């Protein structure tokens, strides 16, 4: 089994590759988009901005509470073979949302046809996202402060 096949197997759920496409840098999506044959498509929903409510929970176990709102860009396309691609991207980037939706539809097409034209792209994007997340983790780890308690010495006086 090739490394690209393993990478897609780990991201075989639609939720997995949609998350990956949303997190991938736009420059990487653009680079890969330039390397493939562009499918004909029609807009179902052109890229548009909106807001999503973010919820949090203390320690992930407490009651959920509204943390605030975040701007998201969403897009829906249908490629010529009938697959519908959807994307929700954090922030205001219409191009990112459009490319993510197109790649979503192309991955679905690959699964239906049993081809792997987009598999290497997904694998490359996964490596890129992992490296970026690793860099953030490393930077965060460098600024980590460990707190500890010093006990008072008890003297017999």
QUIQUI-V838096 format. One record per residue. N is the residue number from 1. RES is the residue in one letter. SS is DSSP state (h for helix, s for strand, l for the rest). PSI is psi in radians with two decimals (none if undefined). Layout:
BEGIN
n = <N;N>
res = <RES;RES>
ss = <SS;SS>
psi = <PSI;PSI>
END
This chain:
BEGIN
n = <1;2;3;4;5;6;7;8;9;10;11;12;13;14;15;16;17;18;19;20;21;22;23;24;25;26;27;28;29;30;31;32;33;34;35;36;37;38;39;40;41;42;43;44;45;46;47;48;49;50;51;52;53;54;55;56;57;58;59;60;61;62;63;64;65;66;67;68;69;70;71;72;73;74;75;76;77;78;79;80;81;82;83;84;85;86;87;88;89;90;91;92;93;94;95;96;97;98;99;100;101;102;103;104;105;106;107;108;109;110;111;112;113;114;115;116;117;118;119;120;121;122;123;124;125;126;127;128;129;130;131;132;133;134;135;136;137;138;139;140;141;142;143;144;145;146;147;148;149;150;151;152;153;154;155;156;157>
res = <X;X;X;X;X;X;X;X;X;X;X;X;X;X;X;X;X;X;X;X;X;X;X;X;X;X;X;X;X;X;X;X;X;X;X;X;X;X;X;X;X;X;X;X;X;X;X;X;X;X;X;X;X;X;X;X;X;X;X;X;X;X;X;X;X;X;X;X;X;X;X;X;X;X;X;X;X;X;X;X;X;X;X;X;X;X;X;X;X;X;X;X;X;X;X;X;X;X;X;X;X;X;X;X;X;X;X;X;X;X;X;X;X;X;X;X;X;X;X;X;X;X;X;X;X;X;X;X;X;X;X;X;X;X;X;X;X;X;X;X;X;X;X;X;X;X;X;X;X;X;X;X;X;X;X;X;X>
ss = <l;l;h;h;h;h;h;h;h;h;l;l;l;h;h;h;h;h;h;h;h;h;h;l;l;h;h;h;h;h;h;h;h;h;h;l;l;l;l;l;s;s;s;s;s;s;s;s;s;s;s;s;s;s;s;s;l;h;h;h;l;l;l;l;s;s;s;s;s;s;s;s;s;s;s;s;s;s;s;l;l;l;l;s;s;s;s;s;s;s;l;l;l;h;h;h;h;h;h;h;h;h;h;h;h;h;h;h;h;h;h;h;h;l;l;l;l;l;h;h;h;h;h;h;h;h;h;h;h;h;h;h;h;h;h;h;h;h;h;h;h;h;l;l;l;l;l;l;l;l;l;l;l;l;l;l;l>
psi = <2.27;2.86;-0.56;-0.60;-0.70;-0.76;-0.70;-0.61;-0.68;-0.46;0.49;-0.31;2.60;-0.68;-0.69;-0.86;-0.48;-0.68;-0.77;-0.77;-0.60;-0.59;-0.38;2.50;2.51;-0.64;-0.66;-0.73;-0.76;-0.77;-0.80;-0.61;-0.65;-0.36;-0.18;2.88;2.21;2.21;2.71;2.48;2.87;2.60;2.27;-0.77;1.96;2.73;2.29;2.67;2.67;-3.01;2.57;2.43;2.24;2.34;2.64;2.94;2.40;2.13;0.30;0.15;-0.32;3.12;2.47;2.54;2.69;2.12;-0.64;-3.03;2.66;2.52;2.33;2.69;2.30;2.73;2.56;2.28;2.79;2.14;2.95;-0.43;-0.02;-0.26;2.48;2.18;2.41;2.53;2.46;2.09;2.34;2.30;-2.94;1.42;1.67;-0.65;-0.74;-0.80;-0.71;-0.80;-0.70;-0.70;-0.71;-0.77;-0.63;-0.81;-0.67;-0.65;-0.72;-0.72;-0.74;-0.71;-0.68;-0.77;-0.26;0.36;3.02;0.84;-0.54;-0.26;-0.83;-0.54;-0.77;-0.73;-0.74;-0.71;-0.66;-0.76;-0.74;-0.79;-0.72;-0.74;-0.76;-0.76;-0.63;-0.69;-0.71;-0.75;-0.76;-0.78;-0.71;-0.72;-0.61;-0.47;0.14;2.42;2.19;2.12;2.46;2.80;2.39;2.23;2.54;2.43;2.33;2.13;2.72;0.23;none>
END
